[in-house]
Amino acid sequence: MGFGAAGLVLRLVLSQAAGEPYRFYPFFPVLILATASGGAVSGVTCLAIASLTAVLLPPPSGVGPVWAFVGFWTTGGLAIATAQGLADSVRLLKISQRRQNEAQARLETVVRELAHRNRNALFVIMAIVSQSARAASSAAEAERVINGRLRALLRAQEALLATDDAVADLGSVIGLVLEPFDLARFRIEGASKFPLDGDLATGLGLLFHELATNAVKYGALSAPGGAVILNWRLADESAHVTWREIGGPRVEPPSRHGFGAKLAEVALVPQGGKVERRFEADGLVCEIQIPPTDRKAADALGSELVRRAEET
């Protein structure tokens, strides 16, 4: 309606200035503007208003020949179709540009995430090599320990690569990391899924590897009838994991913190997690509280591991 009124005003002004009536010409630019802004429906509405005002409103000009109206509707329809096509092209161009910007933003996010993960992976590898070499009594032992920890790191990465959004499931990480230690000796209970980002998956993968390695060397898995009960439950958006060794020899608290203890401290605590070990008569009990996935809070893992390893 507004564009129709604008066309009428333009018609009156031109007719007054020229001293002769202009039925249709003033409405053509208005038709294009109406269609471009409101679509074909707006353009057709403006075309109908223009036809009525050309006959009913001053300056008086009579109905005029039929061919004039036919020509007006024909050329007006072409103007509407052209304007609609241009408007659609502009809208499609804007949509394409927006999608391109969104894709670019996603790509930049992926690149930053990959750079972040590569940085942390290198820091973790440096910490593994440094700590393992310091604690080993021979080159052969250092090689064995380093290879075992690197395999655990790779298995945690496999759990991440198995998903499209680079978020691993807690159960998948546990299953992959503990597979080399004979899963038949583990009673794993935890039906609920819990997502882990790259840093949490890496830290927990190495932590479970260290717990299993120590269980084989000193704990429940060193005895023929020993086993590990591993379960988790969800509460307050966090996962609470219990590692309980049974049927093994009595264990004593270590005299110094090893790689596993350092790893537990720096992998979970900065993100709001917690690890508590109890050396009970039946064996080690390790309570692990895993915080909700928070990608922004994960930068401390790699560099802190290196610093702690160098202090040892």
Secondary structure in CASP SS format (residue, H / E / C, confidence):
PFRMAT SS
TARGET T0000
AUTHOR 0000-0000-0000
METHOD secondary structure of the structure
MODEL  1
M C 1.00
G H 1.00
F H 1.00
G H 1.00
A H 1.00
A H 1.00
G H 1.00
L H 1.00
V H 1.00
L H 1.00
R H 1.00
L H 1.00
V H 1.00
L H 1.00
S H 1.00
Q H 1.00
A H 1.00
A H 1.00
G C 1.00
E C 1.00
P C 1.00
Y C 1.00
R C 1.00
F C 1.00
Y C 1.00
P C 1.00
F H 1.00
F H 1.00
P H 1.00
V H 1.00
L H 1.00
I H 1.00
L H 1.00
A H 1.00
T H 1.00
A H 1.00
S H 1.00
G H 1.00
G C 1.00
A H 1.00
V H 1.00
S H 1.00
G H 1.00
V H 1.00
T H 1.00
C H 1.00
L H 1.00
A H 1.00
I H 1.00
A H 1.00
S H 1.00
L H 1.00
T H 1.00
A H 1.00
V H 1.00
L H 1.00
L C 1.00
P C 1.00
P C 1.00
P C 1.00
S C 1.00
G C 1.00
V C 1.00
G C 1.00
P C 1.00
V H 1.00
W H 1.00
A H 1.00
F H 1.00
V H 1.00
G H 1.00
F H 1.00
W H 1.00
T H 1.00
T H 1.00
G H 1.00
G H 1.00
L H 1.00
A H 1.00
I H 1.00
A H 1.00
T H 1.00
A H 1.00
Q H 1.00
G H 1.00
L H 1.00
A H 1.00
D H 1.00
S H 1.00
V H 1.00
R H 1.00
L H 1.00
L H 1.00
K H 1.00
I H 1.00
S H 1.00
Q H 1.00
R H 1.00
R H 1.00
Q H 1.00
N H 1.00
E H 1.00
A H 1.00
Q H 1.00
A H 1.00
R H 1.00
L H 1.00
E H 1.00
T H 1.00
V H 1.00
V H 1.00
R H 1.00
E H 1.00
L H 1.00
A H 1.00
H H 1.00
R H 1.00
N H 1.00
R H 1.00
N H 1.00
A H 1.00
L H 1.00
F H 1.00
V H 1.00
I H 1.00
M H 1.00
A H 1.00
I H 1.00
V H 1.00
S H 1.00
Q H 1.00
S H 1.00
A H 1.00
R H 1.00
A H 1.00
A C 1.00
S C 1.00
S C 1.00
A H 1.00
A H 1.00
E H 1.00
A H 1.00
E H 1.00
R H 1.00
V H 1.00
I H 1.00
N H 1.00
G H 1.00
R H 1.00
L H 1.00
R H 1.00
A H 1.00
L H 1.00
L H 1.00
R H 1.00
A H 1.00
Q H 1.00
E H 1.00
A H 1.00
L H 1.00
L H 1.00
A C 1.00
T C 1.00
D C 1.00
D C 1.00
A C 1.00
V C 1.00
A E 1.00
D E 1.00
L H 1.00
G H 1.00
S H 1.00
V H 1.00
I H 1.00
G H 1.00
L H 1.00
V H 1.00
L H 1.00
E H 1.00
P H 1.00
F H 1.00
D C 1.00
L H 1.00
A H 1.00
R H 1.00
F E 1.00
R E 1.00
I E 1.00
E E 1.00
G C 1.00
A C 1.00
S C 1.00
K C 1.00
F C 1.00
P E 1.00
L E 1.00
D C 1.00
G H 1.00
D H 1.00
L H 1.00
A H 1.00
T H 1.00
G H 1.00
L H 1.00
G H 1.00
L H 1.00
L H 1.00
F H 1.00
H H 1.00
E H 1.00
L H 1.00
A H 1.00
T H 1.00
N H 1.00
A H 1.00
V H 1.00
K H 1.00
Y C 1.00
G C 1.00
A H 1.00
L H 1.00
S H 1.00
A C 1.00
P C 1.00
G C 1.00
G C 1.00
A E 1.00
V E 1.00
I E 1.00
L E 1.00
N E 1.00
W E 1.00
R E 1.00
L E 1.00
A E 1.00
D C 1.00
E C 1.00
S E 1.00
A E 1.00
H E 1.00
V E 1.00
T E 1.00
W E 1.00
R E 1.00
E E 1.00
I E 1.00
G C 1.00
G C 1.00
P C 1.00
R C 1.00
V C 1.00
E C 1.00
P C 1.00
P C 1.00
S C 1.00
R C 1.00
H C 1.00
G C 1.00
F H 1.00
G H 1.00
A H 1.00
K H 1.00
L H 1.00
A H 1.00
E H 1.00
V H 1.00
A H 1.00
L H 1.00
V H 1.00
P H 1.00
Q H 1.00
G C 1.00
G C 1.00
K E 1.00
V E 1.00
E E 1.00
R E 1.00
R E 1.00
F E 1.00
E E 1.00
A C 1.00
D C 1.00
G E 1.00
L E 1.00
V E 1.00
C E 1.00
E E 1.00
I E 1.00
Q E 1.00
I E 1.00
P C 1.00
P C 1.00
T C 1.00
D C 1.00
R H 1.00
K H 1.00
A H 1.00
A C 1.00
D C 1.00
A H 1.00
L H 1.00
G H 1.00
S H 1.00
E H 1.00
L H 1.00
V H 1.00
R H 1.00
R H 1.00
A H 1.00
E H 1.00
E H 1.00
T C 1.00
END
